[in-house]
Amino acid sequence: MKLIQGLICRSLSLTGMAILVGSLASCTPHNASGSAEAFPSVKDAQWEVLSDDLEIYGAQDMSVDDRYVYVLGKPVGGEVMIFEKSHPEKAPHIMVRRGQGPGEVVNASGVERGENPGEFLVFDVETGKMLRANAIADSVYPEAVFALPRNVLSGRRIRYLGQDRYLVQGNDLLTQPLSGRYFIVSGDTIECRYDNYPLDEDLWDLQLLHGHLAVSPDGRNFATGNVFGGLVEFFHINDTSITATGAVDLFPTLVSKQGWVYKPDDNALVGFVSMTADNQSVYGTFYGTPMDSITAGHIAKWDWSGKPIKLFNTDKRIHQIAVDPTDSQTIYGIISDEDKAGEQSIKLAKIVQ
């Protein structure tokens, strides 16, 4: 693989570049079956179901704080489902309405816990605004606390870094020059940006390169994992730049060009459907099988340099995961559970490492 050069904030250290290239070059597994060989510890884990069926059409994101579990999806009547950790069996509270009025969202793409108890943030990809709500206060109309600057054309995901700083994952890879991959934004100011891609130029594609984001609670590190293919990248956020600190490639990215669009091959392996992190570790859930043969998901654990720690083989299909910030041994998830009649239902569950 050749490394595609781009603008990286103000600079990319030679050390960071060496780690990135070395990590990619040293990866030996070429399919999902070899993924376990990369981890010093492999564990079979069973999900503990916490809730009844969820009336939700697709869990897109989730987050956990000391009291609540927040799930972003499409429930009836709103965008965010809120579970109490102490009573997860209760029907969830639904907040943040869909619409184009004050405090409503058109198309939410992310939810995360806020700085204060019961606060959570929702990013509306359609308007480029971040909204803040409070589960305790039962806010009807969340307030907008951030909007993308005009010189950032679009954003697919945004994560709050603390101290009024935001990590923006760019949305437009089809323009030349590229409009940007990652930005650190404060107010209307772009503090830095990162535009490198550790894949061949033929694989520059929106679906392939914009993976799921995991940001450490201290706002100093983030990681991303590809949806198709087993590529995971690790980054450190400095005061004035973003530095690549490592990358792993568990299995190949298999795509072909159809007209002007790159699409996964029929035998392409499904990669990372959700990422989460604490200050010590990164977790990514992946399948490593073709789309038509997905059964149970795996959860991989690395440190922030990309060093493998543990692989969990689970017993259910996984839609989203979120590590508990108050108990790093607990991972919450949204899973598919099959009943005796063979019907699939969506449930809130957890795994204890």
C-alpha positions, 0 to 999 in steps of 0.5 A, spaced: 500 500 500 502 506 498 501 512 503 497 518 499 500 524 502 496 530 504 496 536 508 496 534 516 494 540 520 501 544 520 505 538 520 506 530 521 512 528 525 516 523 521 515 518 527 508 518 526 509 516 519 514 511 520 509 508 525 503 508 520 507 505 514 510 500 519 504 498 522 500 497 515 506 493 512 507 488 518 500 486 518 499 479 516 492 476 516 488 477 509 482 474 512 477 474 518 479 467 520 486 470 521 484 476 525 485 472 532 492 471 531 493 478 532 491 478 539 495 475 545 488 474 548 481 471 545 475 470 549 468 468 548 463 473 551 456 472 552 451 478 552 447 479 558 440 482 555 437 488 559 431 490 555 425 488 552 424 489 544 426 496 542 421 500 537 427 502 533 429 502 526 436 502 526 441 504 532 446 509 529 450 511 535 450 510 543 453 513 549 454 512 556 455 516 562 454 515 570 447 514 570 444 513 563 445 510 556 443 514 550 441 510 543 441 514 537 436 511 532 429 512 529 424 510 535 417 513 534 416 520 536 424 522 536 431 521 535 434 519 542 432 513 547 435 514 554 435 508 559 437 508 566 442 504 568 439 502 574 433 500 571 434 498 564 428 494 563 424 500 564 421 503 557 426 508 555 425 516 555 425 518 548 427 525 546 429 530 541 424 531 536 425 530 528 423 536 524 426 543 522 423 547 528 427 550 534 431 544 537 429 539 532 433 535 528 433 533 521 438 528 520 442 526 526 448 522 525 451 522 532 449 522 540 454 523 546 454 524 553 456 531 555 460 534 561 454 535 566 450 530 569 444 528 564 447 532 558 448 529 552 449 532 545 446 530 538 449 532 531 445 534 526 448 532 519 443 536 515 444 543 518 451 542 521 449 544 528 450 540 535 445 540 540 445 540 547 439 537 551 438 534 558 435 528 560 434 530 567 431 537 566 427 533 560 428 539 555 423 539 550 427 544 545 435 542 546 439 548 544 444 549 539 451 549 542 456 549 535 455 550 528 460 548 522 464 554 520 463 556 513 469 554 511 468 547 513 463 544 507 460 539 511 461 534 516 459 527 517 460 526 524 462 531 530 465 529 537 466 534 542 473 534 545 472 539 551 474 546 552 469 548 546 473 544 541 470 539 536 473 534 532 469 534 525 470 528 520 469 531 513 464 529 508 466 530 501 472 526 498 469 527 491 472 534 490 479 536 488 482 538 492 479 534 497 475 538 502 478 535 508 478 529 512 479 531 519 478 538 522 479 540 529 474 546 530 473 552 536 468 557 534 469 559 527 476 557 527 479 551 524 485 550 529 488 544 524 486 539 519 488 532 517 488 529 510 492 523 509 489 516 507 493 510 508 490 506 502 491 506 495 488 512 491 483 507 487 480 506 494 478 514 495 471 513 497 466 516 502 463 509 504 470 506 505 474 511 508 469 515 513 469 509 518 466 510 525 469 514 530 471 513 537 474 519 541 478 518 548 474 522 554 480 526 555 479 529 548 487 527 546 486 521 542 481 518 537 481 512 532 477 510 526 475 503 523 472 502 516 466 499 514 468 495 509 475 492 510 479 491 517 483 497 517 483 501 523 487 508 524 489 511 531 491 518 532 493 523 537 490 530 538 496 535 539 495 543 541 496 545 534 496 538 530 493 531 529 498 526 529 497 518 526 500 514 531 498 507 528 494 503 524 492 495 523 489 492 517 485 485 520 483 483 513 483 487 506 478 492 503 475 489 497 472 494 492 471 495 485 469 501 480 462 501 477 462 507 473 463 513 477 462 509 484 466 504 488 462 499 491 464 493 495 465 486 491 460 480 493 465 477 497 467 483 501 468 483 508 464 487 513 468 491 517 467 496 523 460 497 525 461 501 531 467 504 535 468 506 542 474 508 547 476 510 554 482 513 556 486 507 556 483 503 550 479 503 543 474 498 542 471 496 535 466 491 533 466 488 526 464 481 523 469 479 518 464 476 513 461 477 507 454 481 508 450 475 507 453 471 512 453 475 518 452 471 524 455 474 531 460 480 532 467 480 535 469 486 539 477 488 538 481 491 544 487 495 542 491 501 546 492 507 543 498 506 539 494 500 536 497 494 540 492 489 540 490 487 547 484 482 547 479 479 542 472 478 544 468 473 540 460 474 542 454 470 541 450 476 538 449 480 532 452 487 534 449 494 532 453 499 536 457 499 543 459 504 548 464 502 554 462 505 561 466 511 563 465 509 570 466 502 569 471 500 564 470 493 564 463 494 562 461 495 555 453 496 553 451 494 546 445 494 542 444 487 539 439 483 535 437 477 539 433 471 535 427 468 539 425 461 538 421 462 532 427 465 529 425 472 529 430 478 530 429 483 535 433 489 537 435 489 545 439 493 550 445 488 553 452 489 556 458 485 556 463 484 562 470 483 560 
